């Protein structure tokens, strides 16, 4: 039923002579039940699960639990949420990279393929909590502060650079460009994305929408 629900829920959008495919909640509701009273936040979770049904990490029962939640606002079942992108700053991001490195070491000891250990979702790590002001009041202050910061955090930055080269779907933004908020708005802000998927030997493009804030 997993693959059947996923396949029957796919719909098509044609825009400017381009064809995009997406997973339609109204189509999924024909099998899962009425979702009109679901809050929009729950519909976001439902669409996320629908896109990632694989019969293992996400099952049809997970989607059904969200639909059934409408009855009394309570559900015992845990669901797996897979975000389209994870944004981290260095205080929380470095421990995550350490965990991934430790997992690779464990896989290597067991004789497995370490290249299989990667983030499931794209990760952007922005270094903005290591910035301190040591020099000020002249035109060279910014450059001096960056140089001092690089020296002070050399070991940590070297480790993060290794992580960017070692892991798939993992990018590091150096400290100079600015904070997490500025990097998000100026570099990565987008309201929709697209990925390719092959079904029945025919490549198709899957369109998804993300509630990313835009600058005022």
MDTraj code that builds the backbone (N, CA, C; nanometers):
import mdtraj as md
import numpy as np

residues = "UNK UNK UNK UNK UNK UNK UNK UNK UNK UNK UNK UNK UNK UNK UNK UNK UNK UNK UNK UNK UNK UNK UNK UNK UNK UNK UNK UNK UNK UNK UNK UNK UNK UNK UNK UNK UNK UNK UNK UNK UNK UNK UNK UNK UNK UNK UNK UNK UNK UNK UNK UNK UNK UNK UNK UNK UNK UNK UNK UNK UNK UNK UNK UNK UNK UNK UNK UNK UNK UNK UNK UNK UNK UNK UNK UNK UNK UNK UNK UNK UNK UNK UNK UNK UNK UNK UNK UNK UNK UNK UNK UNK UNK UNK UNK UNK UNK UNK UNK UNK UNK UNK UNK UNK UNK UNK UNK UNK UNK UNK UNK UNK UNK UNK UNK UNK UNK UNK UNK UNK UNK UNK UNK UNK UNK UNK UNK UNK UNK UNK UNK UNK UNK UNK UNK UNK UNK UNK UNK UNK UNK UNK UNK UNK UNK UNK UNK UNK UNK UNK UNK UNK UNK UNK UNK UNK UNK UNK UNK UNK UNK UNK UNK UNK UNK UNK UNK UNK UNK UNK UNK UNK UNK UNK UNK UNK UNK UNK UNK UNK UNK UNK UNK UNK UNK UNK UNK UNK UNK UNK UNK UNK UNK UNK UNK UNK UNK UNK UNK UNK UNK UNK UNK UNK UNK UNK UNK UNK UNK UNK UNK UNK UNK UNK UNK UNK".split()
xyz = np.array([
    [0.0825, -0.1208, 0.0000],
    [0.0000, 0.0000, 0.0000],
    [0.0859, 0.1258, 0.0000],
    [0.2103, 0.1160, 0.0573],
    [0.2962, 0.2341, 0.0658],
    [0.3235, 0.2934, -0.0707],
    [0.3756, 0.2101, -0.1609],
    [0.4079, 0.2600, -0.2939],
    [0.2821, 0.3003, -0.3687],
    [0.1707, 0.2292, -0.3433],
    [0.0461, 0.2615, -0.4113],
    [-0.0024, 0.4008, -0.3722],
    [-0.0004, 0.4333, -0.2426],
    [-0.0435, 0.5650, -0.1971],
    [0.0474, 0.6735, -0.2524],
    [0.1757, 0.6491, -0.2515],
    [0.2707, 0.7492, -0.3008],
    [0.2511, 0.7744, -0.4499],
    [0.2330, 0.6688, -0.5251],
    [0.2180, 0.6830, -0.6704],
    [0.0852, 0.7482, -0.7077],
    [-0.0226, 0.7065, -0.6413],
    [-0.1539, 0.7608, -0.6760],
    [-0.1711, 0.9051, -0.6284],
    [-0.0863, 0.9486, -0.5350],
    [-0.0957, 1.0860, -0.4842],
    [-0.0172, 1.1848, -0.5685],
    [0.0598, 1.1370, -0.6633],
    [0.1404, 1.2274, -0.7444],
    [0.0524, 1.2997, -0.8466],
    [0.0754, 1.4303, -0.8571],
    [0.0021, 1.5123, -0.9531],
    [0.1020, 1.5910, -1.0367],
    [0.0517, 1.6599, -1.1377],
    [0.1396, 1.7284, -1.2331],
    [0.1040, 1.8758, -1.2415],
    [0.2082, 1.9585, -1.2517],
    [0.1925, 2.1023, -1.2705],
    [0.2697, 2.1433, -1.3948],
    [0.2029, 2.2142, -1.4851],
    [0.2673, 2.2627, -1.6075],
    [0.2782, 2.4143, -1.5983],
    [0.3992, 2.4655, -1.6093],
    [0.4232, 2.6098, -1.6018],
    [0.5326, 2.6475, -1.7000],
    [0.5014, 2.7415, -1.7879],
    [0.5978, 2.7911, -1.8865],
    [0.6619, 2.6764, -1.9651],
    [0.5771, 2.5892, -2.0117],
    [0.6189, 2.4764, -2.0955],
    [0.7082, 2.3768, -2.0225],
    [0.7135, 2.3862, -1.8907],
    [0.7884, 2.2886, -1.8110],
    [0.6897, 2.2076, -1.7277],
    [0.7220, 2.0824, -1.7080],
    [0.6336, 1.9918, -1.6361],
    [0.6974, 1.9519, -1.5033],
    [0.6222, 1.9702, -1.3953],
    [0.6695, 1.9358, -1.2616],
    [0.5703, 1.8399, -1.1967],
    [0.6221, 1.7516, -1.1155],
    [0.5370, 1.6591, -1.0424],
    [0.5459, 1.6901, -0.8929],
    [0.4356, 1.6731, -0.8239],
    [0.4333, 1.6958, -0.6801],
    [0.3334, 1.5989, -0.6178],
    [0.3413, 1.5869, -0.4857],
    [0.2516, 1.4965, -0.4152],
    [0.1318, 1.5751, -0.3627],
    [0.0147, 1.5361, -0.4053],
    [-0.1091, 1.6088, -0.3782],
    [-0.1774, 1.5547, -0.2527],
    [-0.2006, 1.6423, -0.1559],
    [-0.2721, 1.6008, -0.0358],
    [-0.4184, 1.5669, -0.0645],
    [-0.4884, 1.6413, -0.1498],
    [-0.6259, 1.6008, -0.1820],
    [-0.6327, 1.4594, -0.2402],
    [-0.5362, 1.4232, -0.3230],
    [-0.5351, 1.2869, -0.3772],
    [-0.5082, 1.1844, -0.2670],
    [-0.4145, 1.2181, -0.1778],
    [-0.3844, 1.1256, -0.0680],
    [-0.5044, 1.1094, 0.0244],
    [-0.5823, 1.2172, 0.0403],
    [-0.6980, 1.2130, 0.1298],
    [-0.8043, 1.1149, 0.0827],
    [-0.8053, 1.0831, -0.0460],
    [-0.9023, 0.9863, -0.0967],
    [-0.8810, 0.8492, -0.0338],
    [-0.7575, 0.8188, 0.0080],
    [-0.7291, 0.6915, 0.0737],
    [-0.7189, 0.7062, 0.2253],
    [-0.6694, 0.8221, 0.2711],
    [-0.6442, 0.8392, 0.4141],
    [-0.7650, 0.8910, 0.4904],
    [-0.8547, 0.9612, 0.4214],
    [-0.9686, 1.0224, 0.4879],
    [-0.9616, 1.1741, 0.4811],
    [-1.0689, 1.2383, 0.5251],
    [-1.0815, 1.3838, 0.5159],
    [-0.9723, 1.4545, 0.5966],
    [-0.9092, 1.5549, 0.5357],
    [-0.8040, 1.6311, 0.6039],
    [-0.8374, 1.7802, 0.6083],
    [-0.9607, 1.8165, 0.5787],
    [-0.9980, 1.9579, 0.5713],
    [-0.9779, 2.0306, 0.7037],
    [-0.9950, 1.9613, 0.8151],
    [-0.9842, 2.0252, 0.9459],
    [-0.8429, 2.0189, 1.0038],
    [-0.7514, 1.9597, 0.9313],
    [-0.6127, 1.9561, 0.9793],
    [-0.5525, 2.0965, 0.9759],
    [-0.4847, 2.1394, 1.0829],
    [-0.4130, 2.2678, 1.0781],
    [-0.3069, 2.2647, 0.9682],
    [-0.2721, 2.3811, 0.9166],
    [-0.1733, 2.3863, 0.8089],
    [-0.0399, 2.3265, 0.8519],
    [-0.0030, 2.3458, 0.9780],
    [0.1234, 2.2892, 1.0255],
    [0.1226, 2.1371, 1.0161],
    [0.0069, 2.0750, 1.0443],
    [-0.0042, 1.9299, 1.0344],
    [-0.0055, 1.8853, 0.8884],
    [-0.0604, 1.9689, 0.8007],
    [-0.0581, 1.9354, 0.6582],
    [0.0846, 1.9390, 0.6039],
    [0.1664, 2.0295, 0.6569],
    [0.3077, 2.0321, 0.6179],
    [0.3745, 1.9005, 0.6559],
    [0.3481, 1.8519, 0.7772],
    [0.4037, 1.7237, 0.8204],
    [0.3507, 1.6096, 0.7343],
    [0.2221, 1.6153, 0.7013],
    [0.1613, 1.5095, 0.6209],
    [0.2243, 1.5028, 0.4826],
    [0.2432, 1.6184, 0.4191],
    [0.3047, 1.6206, 0.2859],
    [0.4488, 1.5728, 0.2921],
    [0.5186, 1.6072, 0.4002],
    [0.6567, 1.5629, 0.4167],
    [0.6645, 1.4110, 0.4257],
    [0.5761, 1.3523, 0.5031],
    [0.5734, 1.2063, 0.5139],
    [0.5364, 1.1422, 0.3812],
    [0.4408, 1.2017, 0.3106],
    [0.3968, 1.1472, 0.1825],
    [0.5125, 1.1396, 0.0835],
    [0.5959, 1.2434, 0.0822],
    [0.7098, 1.2462, -0.0106],
    [0.8135, 1.1404, 0.0227],
    [0.8227, 1.1036, 0.1493],
    [0.9317, 1.0163, 0.1923],
    [0.8865, 0.8748, 0.2280],
    [0.7659, 0.8370, 0.1894],
    [0.7219, 0.6993, 0.2148],
    [0.8192, 0.6011, 0.1507],
    [0.8712, 0.5104, 0.2314],
    [0.9608, 0.4070, 0.1787],
    [0.9301, 0.2697, 0.2373],
    [0.8279, 0.2626, 0.3235],
    [0.7939, 0.1355, 0.3854],
    [0.8831, 0.0990, 0.5014],
    [0.9844, 0.1808, 0.5288],
    [1.0787, 0.1528, 0.6376],
    [1.0794, 0.2682, 0.7370],
    [1.1450, 0.3784, 0.7010],
    [1.1480, 0.4939, 0.7914],
    [1.0147, 0.5673, 0.7946],
    [0.9408, 0.5612, 0.6856],
    [0.8077, 0.6229, 0.6788],
    [0.7096, 0.5214, 0.6220],
    [0.6020, 0.4972, 0.6959],
    [0.5003, 0.4019, 0.6540],
    [0.3653, 0.4723, 0.6412],
    [0.2741, 0.4080, 0.5708],
    [0.1409, 0.4657, 0.5526],
    [0.0735, 0.4875, 0.6875],
    [0.1016, 0.4005, 0.7836],
    [0.0411, 0.4147, 0.9163],
    [0.0802, 0.5466, 0.9830],
    [0.1983, 0.5990, 0.9483],
    [0.2400, 0.7285, 1.0027],
    [0.1486, 0.8398, 0.9524],
    [0.1175, 0.8363, 0.8236],
    [0.0269, 0.9357, 0.7669],
    [-0.1139, 0.9206, 0.8237],
    [-0.1563, 0.7944, 0.8396],
    [-0.2899, 0.7705, 0.8925],
    [-0.3027, 0.8235, 1.0346],
    [-0.1944, 0.8146, 1.1124],
    [-0.1969, 0.8642, 1.2500],
    [-0.2202, 1.0148, 1.2539],
    [-0.1614, 1.0879, 1.1578],
    [-0.1825, 1.2329, 1.1526],
    [-0.3274, 1.2647, 1.1166],
    [-0.3814, 1.1920, 1.0199],
    [-0.5211, 1.2141, 0.9805],
    [-0.6152, 1.1813, 1.0970],
    [-0.5879, 1.0712, 1.1669],
    [-0.6733, 1.0308, 1.2788],
    [-0.6595, 1.1248, 1.3984],
    [-0.5516, 1.2019, 1.4011],
    [-0.5289, 1.2974, 1.5109],
    [-0.6430, 1.3983, 1.5208],
    [-0.7160, 1.4190, 1.4112],
    [-0.8257, 1.5165, 1.4106],
    [-0.9361, 1.4809, 1.5096],
    [-0.9480, 1.3532, 1.5442],
    [-1.0593, 1.3101, 1.6290],
    [-1.0506, 1.3698, 1.7695],
    [-0.9321, 1.3568, 1.8320],
    [-0.9198, 1.4046, 1.9700],
    [-0.7911, 1.4827, 1.9958],
    [-0.7169, 1.5144, 1.8892],
    [-0.5944, 1.5919, 1.9070],
    [-0.4853, 1.5164, 1.9784],
    [-0.4880, 1.3838, 1.9703],
    [-0.3882, 1.3031, 2.0407],
    [-0.3546, 1.1807, 1.9564],
    [-0.2258, 1.1452, 1.9566],
    [-0.1815, 1.0249, 1.8853],
    [-0.0598, 0.9681, 1.9565],
    [-0.0549, 0.8370, 1.9694],
    [0.0558, 0.7700, 2.0371],
    [0.1732, 0.7438, 1.9440],
    [0.1500, 0.7423, 1.8154],
    [0.2529, 0.7009, 1.7200],
    [0.3555, 0.8119, 1.6971],
    [0.4829, 0.7729, 1.6939],
    [0.5895, 0.8663, 1.6598],
    [0.6098, 0.8658, 1.5088],
    [0.6421, 0.9830, 1.4540],
    [0.6655, 0.9930, 1.3102],
    [0.8060, 1.0453, 1.2847],
    [0.8566, 1.0174, 1.1658],
    [0.9899, 1.0632, 1.1262],
    [0.9748, 1.1844, 1.0359],
    [1.0234, 1.2987, 1.0821],
    [1.0168, 1.4203, 1.0002],
    [1.1526, 1.4426, 0.9352],
    [1.1528, 1.4588, 0.8041],
    [1.2775, 1.4800, 0.7309],
    [1.2738, 1.6183, 0.6659],
    [1.3381, 1.7169, 0.7255],
    [1.3346, 1.8527, 0.6696],
    [1.4061, 1.8606, 0.5363],
    [1.3659, 1.9578, 0.4551],
    [1.4302, 1.9771, 0.3251],
    [1.5723, 2.0285, 0.3410],
    [1.5974, 2.1011, 0.4495],
    [1.7320, 2.1533, 0.4747],
    [1.7469, 2.1791, 0.6237],
    [1.8666, 2.1553, 0.6770],
    [1.8970, 2.1820, 0.8174],
    [1.9971, 2.2967, 0.8239],
    [1.9652, 2.3987, 0.9020],
    [2.0537, 2.5140, 0.9190],
    [2.1082, 2.5131, 1.0610],
    [2.2407, 2.5162, 1.0741],
    [2.3055, 2.5115, 1.2050],
    [2.4029, 2.6265, 1.2212],
    [2.4223, 2.6702, 1.3442],
    [2.5352, 2.7559, 1.3745],
    [2.6411, 2.6703, 1.4437],
    [2.7604, 2.7242, 1.4611],
    [2.8734, 2.6403, 1.4985],
    [2.8623, 2.5800, 1.6383],
    [2.7949, 2.6442, 1.7333],
    [2.7861, 2.5880, 1.8674],
    [2.7137, 2.4540, 1.8678],
    [2.6075, 2.4425, 1.7894],
    [2.5333, 2.3166, 1.7828],
    [2.5805, 2.2288, 1.6680],
    [2.6420, 2.2890, 1.5668],
    [2.6819, 2.2132, 1.4491],
    [2.8061, 2.1294, 1.4681],
    [2.9047, 2.1823, 1.5415],
    [3.0297, 2.1080, 1.5607],
    [3.0049, 1.9740, 1.6303],
    [2.9264, 1.9681, 1.7399],
    [2.8993, 1.8369, 1.8009],
    [2.8331, 1.7389, 1.7046],
    [2.7481, 1.7887, 1.6144],
    [2.6834, 1.6998, 1.5178],
    [2.7856, 1.6403, 1.4218],
    [2.8822, 1.7213, 1.3778],
    [2.9868, 1.6704, 1.2885],
    [3.0753, 1.5712, 1.3627],
    [3.1011, 1.5976, 1.4905],
    [3.1781, 1.5027, 1.5722],
    [3.1059, 1.3687, 1.5796],
    [2.9738, 1.3724, 1.5976],
    [2.8959, 1.2482, 1.6024],
    [2.9056, 1.1717, 1.4707],
    [2.8972, 1.2427, 1.3585],
    [2.9086, 1.1767, 1.2282],
    [3.0465, 1.1143, 1.2108],
    [3.1507, 1.1855, 1.2541],
    [3.2869, 1.1317, 1.2442],
    [3.3016, 1.0072, 1.3314],
    [3.2429, 1.0100, 1.4520],
    [3.2488, 0.8938, 1.5409],
    [3.1739, 0.7753, 1.4811],
    [3.0618, 0.8028, 1.4148],
    [2.9870, 0.6956, 1.3492],
    [3.0695, 0.6325, 1.2380],
    [3.1428, 0.7138, 1.1641],
    [3.2280, 0.6594, 1.0578],
    [3.3388, 0.5717, 1.1157],
    [3.3959, 0.6136, 1.2280],
    [3.4990, 0.5318, 1.2918],
    [3.4420, 0.3973, 1.3352],
    [3.3207, 0.3989, 1.3909],
    [3.2576, 0.2742, 1.4343],
    [3.2285, 0.1830, 1.3155],
    [3.1791, 0.2403, 1.2060],
    [3.1514, 0.1616, 1.0857],
    [3.2803, 0.1026, 1.0297],
    [3.3879, 0.1801, 1.0341],
    [3.5164, 0.1309, 0.9837],
    [3.5662, 0.0134, 1.0666],
    [3.5512, 0.0211, 1.1994],
    [3.5941, -0.0893, 1.2860],
    [3.5153, -0.2164, 1.2573],
    [3.3905, -0.1998, 1.2156],
    [3.3061, -0.3157, 1.1859],
    [3.3226, -0.3648, 1.0428],
    [3.4101, -0.2973, 0.9669],
    [3.4355, -0.3396, 0.8300],
    [3.3356, -0.2892, 0.7290],
    [3.2585, -0.1876, 0.7642],
    [3.1583, -0.1343, 0.6727],
    [3.2125, -0.0232, 0.5851],
    [3.1259, 0.0298, 0.5018],
    [3.1620, 0.1374, 0.4095],
    [3.1338, 0.2713, 0.4765],
    [3.2398, 0.3433, 0.5128],
    [3.2233, 0.4693, 0.5856],
    [3.1576, 0.5767, 0.4993],
    [3.1682, 0.5643, 0.3685],
    [3.1090, 0.6647, 0.2801],
    [2.9566, 0.6629, 0.2834],
    [2.8994, 0.5599, 0.3455],
    [2.7541, 0.5527, 0.3572],
    [2.7012, 0.6369, 0.4731],
    [2.7902, 0.6858, 0.5587],
    [2.7495, 0.7673, 0.6735],
    [2.7504, 0.9141, 0.6321],
    [2.6328, 0.9691, 0.6083],
    [2.6171, 1.1076, 0.5648],
    [2.4856, 1.1629, 0.6192],
    [2.4717, 1.2941, 0.6268],
    [2.3415, 1.3506, 0.6639],
    [2.2343, 1.3099, 0.5632],
    [2.1145, 1.2802, 0.6115],
    [2.0051, 1.2445, 0.5221],
    [1.9528, 1.3663, 0.4476],
    [1.9550, 1.4817, 0.5129],
    [1.9087, 1.6065, 0.4524],
    [2.0261, 1.7012, 0.4337],
    [2.0195, 1.7910, 0.3360],
    [2.1263, 1.8898, 0.3183],
    [2.1432, 1.9751, 0.4441],
    [2.2675, 1.9963, 0.4829],
    [2.2994, 2.0722, 0.6040],
    [2.3878, 2.1911, 0.5678],
    [2.3508, 2.3088, 0.6165],
    [2.4330, 2.4291, 0.6039],
    [2.4733, 2.4730, 0.7435],
    [2.6037, 2.4773, 0.7692],
    [2.6551, 2.5195, 0.8991],
    [2.7206, 2.6561, 0.8835],
    [2.6687, 2.7542, 0.9557],
    [2.7191, 2.8913, 0.9467],
    [2.7985, 2.9237, 1.0724],
    [2.9221, 2.9638, 1.0543],
    [3.0067, 3.0004, 1.1682],
    [2.9815, 3.1472, 1.2011],
    [2.9081, 3.1704, 1.3096],
    [2.8828, 3.3103, 1.3477],
    [2.8934, 3.3342, 1.4976],
    [2.9092, 3.2262, 1.5776],
    [2.9181, 3.2441, 1.7220],
    [3.0625, 3.2430, 1.7721],
    [3.1581, 3.2474, 1.6801],
    [3.2983, 3.2512, 1.7200],
    [3.3579, 3.3901, 1.7008],
    [3.2783, 3.4827, 1.6503],
    [3.3279, 3.6160, 1.6176],
    [3.3408, 3.7001, 1.7446],
    [3.4582, 3.7569, 1.7663],
    [3.4811, 3.8480, 1.8778],
    [3.5491, 3.9740, 1.8256],
    [3.5371, 4.0819, 1.9003],
    [3.5972, 4.2097, 1.8609],
    [3.7203, 4.2346, 1.9470],
    [3.8368, 4.2164, 1.8882],
    [3.9626, 4.2457, 1.9568],
    [4.0188, 4.3807, 1.9144],
    [3.9963, 4.4152, 1.7877],
    [4.0467, 4.5415, 1.7340],
    [3.9289, 4.6258, 1.6856],
    [3.9395, 4.7566, 1.6991],
    [3.8317, 4.8448, 1.6545],
    [3.8870, 4.9861, 1.6364],
    [3.8108, 5.0694, 1.5658],
    [3.8441, 5.2099, 1.5550],
    [3.9325, 5.2474, 1.4385],
    [3.9661, 5.1522, 1.3503],
    [4.0456, 5.1870, 1.2325],
    [4.0035, 5.0984, 1.1164],
    [4.0512, 5.1294, 0.9973],
    [4.0097, 5.0584, 0.8764],
    [4.0619, 4.9153, 0.8714],
    [4.1630, 4.8840, 0.9475],
    [4.2202, 4.7500, 0.9462],
    [4.1546, 4.6582, 1.0491],
    [4.0608, 4.7116, 1.1268],
    [4.0053, 4.6356, 1.2385],
    [3.9381, 4.5064, 1.1932],
    [3.8572, 4.5141, 1.0866],
    [3.7858, 4.3942, 1.0419],
    [3.8836, 4.2842, 1.0016],
    [3.9816, 4.3198, 0.9183],
    [4.0791, 4.2207, 0.8750],
    [4.1590, 4.1641, 0.9903],
    [4.1942, 4.2496, 1.0862],
    [4.2689, 4.2019, 1.2032],
    [4.1850, 4.1058, 1.2865],
    [4.0563, 4.1372, 1.3037],
    [3.9686, 4.0493, 1.3818],
    [3.9508, 3.9133, 1.3146],
    [3.9376, 3.9130, 1.1819],
    [3.9254, 3.7862, 1.1094],
    [4.0524, 3.7037, 1.1246],
    [4.1682, 3.7681, 1.1125],
    [4.2959, 3.6967, 1.1257],
    [4.3112, 3.6379, 1.2658],
    [4.2792, 3.7161, 1.3683],
    [4.2889, 3.6671, 1.5060],
    [4.1928, 3.5511, 1.5285],
    [4.0729, 3.5645, 1.4727],
    [3.9737, 3.4574, 1.4880],
    [4.0205, 3.3275, 1.4236],
    [4.0788, 3.3361, 1.3054],
    [4.1289, 3.2166, 1.2375],
    [4.2378, 3.1489, 1.3201],
    [4.3252, 3.2280, 1.3794],
    [4.4309, 3.1714, 1.4627],
    [4.3731, 3.1077, 1.5891],
    [4.2776, 3.1742, 1.6477],
    [4.2205, 3.1282, 1.7744],
    [4.1397, 2.9993, 1.7569],
    [4.0747, 2.9846, 1.6427],
    [3.9865, 2.8692, 1.6199],
    [4.0393, 2.7765, 1.5109],
    [4.1705, 2.7769, 1.4914],
    [4.2300, 2.7022, 1.3799],
    [4.1915, 2.5543, 1.3830],
    [4.2013, 2.4901, 1.4980],
    [4.1735, 2.3460, 1.5059],
    [4.0280, 2.3156, 1.4706],
    [3.9368, 2.3959, 1.5245],
    [3.7940, 2.3728, 1.4990],
    [3.7594, 2.3982, 1.3528],
    [3.8142, 2.5045, 1.2952],
    [3.7850, 2.5357, 1.1563],
    [3.8447, 2.4318, 1.0620],
    [3.9614, 2.3788, 1.0970],
    [4.0217, 2.2722, 1.0163],
    [3.9330, 2.1482, 1.0169],
    [3.8773, 2.1177, 1.1339],
    [3.7880, 2.0023, 1.1457],
    [3.6621, 2.0215, 1.0614],
    [3.6051, 2.1420, 1.0641],
    [3.4846, 2.1679, 0.9856],
    [3.5128, 2.1642, 0.8359],
    [3.6300, 2.2119, 0.7971],
    [3.6658, 2.2037, 0.6546],
    [3.6777, 2.0577, 0.6121],
    [3.7362, 1.9759, 0.6973],
    [3.7424, 1.8320, 0.6670],
    [3.6017, 1.7751, 0.6531],
    [3.5111, 1.8138, 0.7437],
    [3.3749, 1.7627, 0.7378],
    [3.3056, 1.7986, 0.6083],
    [3.3279, 1.9208, 0.5601],
    [3.2662, 1.9629, 0.4345],
    [3.3160, 1.8797, 0.3171],
    [3.4414, 1.8395, 0.3214],
    [3.4979, 1.7580, 0.2140],
    [3.4612, 1.6107, 0.2283],
    [3.4404, 1.5664, 0.3527],
    [3.4187, 1.4235, 0.3772],
    [3.2732, 1.3809, 0.3611],
    [3.1794, 1.4673, 0.3985],
    [3.0387, 1.4281, 0.4014],
    [2.9614, 1.4869, 0.2838],
    [2.8686, 1.4085, 0.2336],
    [2.7773, 1.4573, 0.1305],
    [2.6694, 1.5443, 0.1947],
    [2.6175, 1.6369, 0.1173],
    [2.5071, 1.7229, 0.1616],
    [2.5428, 1.8051, 0.2857],
    [2.6693, 1.8466, 0.2961],
    [2.7129, 1.9250, 0.4120],
    [2.7996, 2.0408, 0.3651],
    [2.7566, 2.1648, 0.3946],
    [2.8304, 2.2842, 0.3553],
    [2.8613, 2.3689, 0.4786],
    [2.9759, 2.4352, 0.4752],
    [3.0174, 2.5227, 0.5848],
    [3.0367, 2.6638, 0.5308],
    [2.9768, 2.7605, 0.5975],
    [2.9949, 2.9012, 0.5617],
    [3.0975, 2.9609, 0.6570],
    [3.2084, 3.0142, 0.6074],
    [3.3118, 3.0714, 0.6941],
    [3.2588, 3.1924, 0.7695],
    [3.3296, 3.2382, 0.8721],
    [3.2765, 3.3434, 0.9595],
    [3.2602, 3.4796, 0.8954],
    [3.3400, 3.5146, 0.7973],
    [3.3392, 3.6516, 0.7453],
    [3.2057, 3.6973, 0.6861],
    [3.1297, 3.6135, 0.6095],
    [3.0072, 3.6627, 0.5445],
    [2.9006, 3.7159, 0.6392],
    [2.8956, 3.6685, 0.7640],
    [2.7952, 3.7219, 0.8546],
    [2.7221, 3.6143, 0.9321],
    [2.6101, 3.6521, 0.9937],
    [2.5362, 3.5657, 1.0841],
    [2.4513, 3.4640, 1.0085],
    [2.3888, 3.3741, 1.0861],
    [2.2987, 3.2746, 1.0282],
    [2.1841, 3.3431, 0.9550],
    [2.1239, 3.4439, 1.0183],
    [2.0101, 3.5130, 0.9569],
    [2.0496, 3.5786, 0.8258],
    [2.1616, 3.6491, 0.8253],
    [2.2048, 3.7170, 0.7034],
    [2.2371, 3.6165, 0.5935],
    [2.3055, 3.5086, 0.6274],
    [2.3399, 3.4083, 0.5266],
    [2.2152, 3.3439, 0.4688],
    [2.1160, 3.3188, 0.5550],
    [1.9920, 3.2572, 0.5078],
    [1.9204, 3.3476, 0.4090],
    [1.9071, 3.4749, 0.4429],
    [1.8318, 3.5662, 0.3576],
    [1.9068, 3.6009, 0.2301],
    [2.0381, 3.6176, 0.2399],
    [2.1156, 3.6645, 0.1251],
    [2.1620, 3.5532, 0.0325],
    [2.1766, 3.4316, 0.0851],
    [2.2377, 3.3241, 0.0067],
    [2.1379, 3.2143, -0.0272],
    [2.0630, 3.1648, 0.0737],
    [1.9880, 3.0413, 0.0533],
    [1.8375, 3.0557, 0.0533],
    [1.7851, 3.1711, 0.0874],
    [1.6398, 3.1824, 0.1007],
    [1.5696, 3.1407, -0.0278],
    [1.4763, 3.0486, -0.0163],
    [1.3975, 3.0046, -0.1312],
    [1.2665, 2.9475, -0.0791],
    [1.1654, 2.9587, -0.1600],
    [1.0342, 2.9122, -0.1171],
    [0.9958, 2.7794, -0.1804],
    [1.0723, 2.7320, -0.2748],
    [1.0435, 2.6016, -0.3326],
    [1.1726, 2.5392, -0.3801],
    [1.1689, 2.4089, -0.3988],
    [1.2867, 2.3382, -0.4476],
    [1.2452, 2.2271, -0.5405],
    [1.3423, 2.1632, -0.6001],
    [1.3114, 2.0587, -0.6962],
    [1.4202, 1.9534, -0.6910],
    [1.3809, 1.8292, -0.7053],
    [1.4781, 1.7210, -0.7158],
    [1.4285, 1.6225, -0.8201],
    [1.5216, 1.5470, -0.8743],
    [1.4864, 1.4496, -0.9775],
    [1.4601, 1.3145, -0.9141],
    [1.3698, 1.2413, -0.9733],
    [1.3403, 1.1062, -0.9281],
    [1.3115, 1.0214, -1.0502],
    [1.3576, 0.8997, -1.0474],
    [1.3330, 0.8086, -1.1585],
    [1.2238, 0.7101, -1.1191],
    [1.1187, 0.7062, -1.1965],
    [1.0081, 0.6137, -1.1727],
    [0.9727, 0.5460, -1.3044],
    [0.9685, 0.4145, -1.3005],
    [0.9375, 0.3380, -1.4216],
    [1.0315, 0.3749, -1.5362],
    [1.1589, 0.3916, -1.5030],
    [1.2647, 0.4194, -1.6010],
    [1.2508, 0.5562, -1.6659],
    [1.1588, 0.6406, -1.6155],
    [1.1405, 0.7740, -1.6725],
    [1.1735, 0.8787, -1.5667],
    [1.2745, 0.9624, -1.5912],
    [1.3087, 1.0648, -1.4923],
    [1.2008, 1.1719, -1.4850],
    [1.1620, 1.2082, -1.3636],
    [1.0650, 1.3147, -1.3441],
    [1.1193, 1.4113, -1.2399],
    [1.0652, 1.5319, -1.2385],
    [1.1105, 1.6333, -1.1443],
    [1.0040, 1.6548, -1.0378],
    [1.0444, 1.6449, -0.9118],
    [0.9522, 1.6591, -0.8003],
    [0.9641, 1.8004, -0.7446],
    [0.8527, 1.8693, -0.7350],
    [0.8504, 2.0055, -0.6820],
    [0.7974, 2.0030, -0.5393],
    [0.8638, 2.0783, -0.4495],
    [0.8154, 2.0905, -0.3127],
    [0.8254, 2.2352, -0.2679],
    [0.7441, 2.2710, -0.1701],
    [0.7420, 2.4072, -0.1177],
    [0.7877, 2.4060, 0.0269],
    [0.8639, 2.5093, 0.0666],
    [0.9118, 2.5206, 0.2037],
    [0.8778, 2.6588, 0.2576],
    [0.8322, 2.6672, 0.3836],
    [0.7952, 2.7972, 0.4405],
    [0.9165, 2.8768, 0.4849],
    [1.0038, 2.9124, 0.3903],
    [1.1234, 2.9893, 0.4222],
    [1.0892, 3.1375, 0.4265],
    [1.1281, 3.2094, 0.5337],
    [1.0965, 3.3523, 0.5401],
    [1.1720, 3.4310, 0.4346],
    [1.1116, 3.5369, 0.3873],
    [1.1758, 3.6230, 0.2890],
    [1.2001, 3.7597, 0.3500],
    [1.2991, 3.8346, 0.2993],
    [1.3292, 3.9657, 0.3563],
    [1.2117, 4.0608, 0.3402],
    [1.1936, 4.1557, 0.4332],
    [1.0833, 4.2512, 0.4209],
    [1.1071, 4.3467, 0.3058],
])
top = md.Topology()
chain = top.add_chain()
for i, resn in enumerate(residues, 1):
    res = top.add_residue(resn, chain, resSeq=i)
    for name in ("N", "CA", "C"):
        top.add_atom(name, md.element.get_by_symbol(name[0]), res)
traj = md.Trajectory(xyz[None], top)
